[in-house]
Amino acid sequence: MKIVDKMAAYKAEGKAFFSFEFFPPRTERAQKNLQVRIENLSETSPLFVSMTCSNGQHDVTLKLCRIIHKFCGIEVLMHVTCVGRSR
């Protein structure tokens, strides 16, 4: 189900929801630390997790999004910034 559809369903039922936003860490150690933190936070049942992709971090961001979705069972919104892009 799309995140926007989940949001609409929650609103229709009058239920509150929340999400978390993260930025991809630059080191392997920090990435593993973030994975553990997200696993712990998944117990709070966020509607989704947003991962903001910075310049030069596309591969790391995509990898983390896949891990979060597969192992934590949370929908992931990959937020790609366009700062410094000509198109």
Backbone torsions as a table, in degrees:
resi	resn	phi	psi	omega
1	MET	NA	140.4	178.3
2	LYS	-69.4	149.5	-180.0
3	ILE	-60.0	-41.2	-179.9
4	VAL	-61.4	-35.4	177.4
5	ASP	-69.7	-38.9	176.1
6	LYS	-62.4	-42.8	179.5
7	MET	-61.7	-43.5	179.7
8	ALA	-63.0	-40.4	179.6
9	ALA	-64.5	-43.1	178.0
10	TYR	-62.4	-44.4	179.9
11	LYS	-62.7	-41.7	-179.8
12	ALA	-61.8	-33.2	179.8
13	GLU	-89.0	-0.8	-179.5
14	GLY	72.1	20.3	-178.6
15	LYS	-92.8	140.9	175.4
16	ALA	-81.7	152.5	175.7
17	PHE	-145.3	165.1	179.0
18	PHE	-148.8	167.5	177.9
19	SER	-143.1	169.1	175.4
20	PHE	-118.8	147.2	175.0
21	GLU	-120.4	134.8	179.4
22	PHE	-131.4	157.7	172.2
23	PHE	-112.0	139.6	-177.4
24	PRO	-66.8	128.8	177.0
25	PRO	-67.5	156.7	-176.4
26	ARG	-88.8	-23.4	-177.8
27	THR	-107.7	156.4	178.8
28	GLU	-61.2	-41.2	-179.9
29	ARG	-62.9	-43.6	179.6
30	ALA	-67.4	-33.1	177.1
31	GLN	-63.8	-43.7	178.2
32	LYS	-64.7	-39.1	177.5
33	ASN	-61.4	-43.8	179.0
34	LEU	-63.4	-40.8	178.6
35	GLN	-58.1	-44.0	179.1
36	VAL	-64.1	-43.1	179.7
37	ARG	-63.0	-41.4	179.5
38	ILE	-67.5	-38.4	175.4
39	GLU	-58.3	-44.1	179.0
40	ASN	-65.4	-42.6	-179.7
41	LEU	-69.9	-23.0	180.0
42	SER	-62.5	-22.6	177.8
43	GLU	-66.0	-17.2	178.3
44	THR	-86.8	-1.5	176.8
45	SER	59.3	57.7	174.6
46	PRO	-67.9	152.3	178.9
47	LEU	-67.3	-37.4	177.2
48	PHE	-162.4	172.0	175.8
49	VAL	-123.5	134.4	176.5
50	SER	-104.3	130.9	177.8
51	MET	-116.9	111.7	-178.8
52	THR	-84.1	125.0	-177.4
53	CYS	-95.2	120.2	177.2
54	SER	-90.8	166.8	177.2
55	ASN	-55.7	132.6	177.7
56	GLY	79.5	3.2	-177.6
57	GLN	-112.9	15.5	-173.8
58	HIS	-59.9	-45.6	-178.4
59	ASP	-64.0	-43.9	179.7
60	VAL	-64.5	-43.2	-179.3
61	THR	-62.5	-46.6	179.9
62	LEU	-62.2	-42.4	178.1
63	LYS	-59.6	-48.2	-179.4
64	LEU	-64.1	-39.2	178.8
65	CYS	-61.4	-42.9	178.6
66	ARG	-63.6	-43.6	-179.9
67	ILE	-62.9	-45.8	-179.1
68	ILE	-60.5	-47.0	-178.0
69	HIS	-65.8	-44.5	-175.6
70	LYS	-72.5	-46.3	-171.8
71	PHE	-96.5	-24.1	179.7
72	CYS	-102.3	-14.9	178.2
73	GLY	70.7	26.5	-179.1
74	ILE	-109.4	138.3	173.2
75	GLU	-64.7	143.1	-177.1
76	VAL	-124.7	132.1	174.5
77	LEU	-106.9	115.2	178.5
78	MET	-89.7	113.6	-176.4
79	HIS	-98.3	108.7	-178.5
80	VAL	-98.1	121.6	179.1
81	THR	-84.7	153.0	-179.3
82	CYS	-112.0	15.9	-179.8
83	VAL	-63.8	130.1	178.3
84	GLY	79.3	8.3	179.4
85	ARG	-99.9	142.8	178.4
86	SER	-85.7	-20.6	180.0
87	ARG	-129.7	NA	NA
